[in-house]
């Protein structure tokens, strides 16, 4: 999809399903995603928020995502 010039179209094609899945999973779940590979970022920053626990949908900072290393979590 790199060759496609329309970032918005790439975003919809690649990410629409994520939002639809989150909505269908539970009505209290809200997905936020500020960074996506489809829009040229090096990662997708998907976060599922449960509004029964917290209504304030705070997405982690760019610094958090830039330093995030899931390999480190495997040893915990």
Secondary structure, DSSP 8 states (H G I E B T S, - for coil): -TT---HHHHHHHHHHHHHHHHHHH-TTEEEEES--GGGT-SS--EEEEETTT-S------HHHHHH--HHHHTT-
